[in-house]
Amino acid sequence: MSGGSAFTTFNLSPDDVCLNGVACPLKAGQTYEYVQSVEIADTYPVVDDVQVNWALTDADESTKEVCIVFLAKVIE
């Protein structure tokens, strides 16, 4: 059986970095640590090599400030 592609959006809470332990406004040249978890429902299939696309945008969501792409696995 060959695989295909599927896209889904996960709602993050809180979705505002400034409400999630990061001191805002951000300043150039500073290092920040941002931690966010995503709930994986029992109904999600166990799969290898899931491409995760993560973007942090400005307040009005018009500009992507940081984009991260990485591979992940959904395991039992």
Helices and strands as residue ranges (DSSP letters): G 17-19, E 47-57, E 64-74
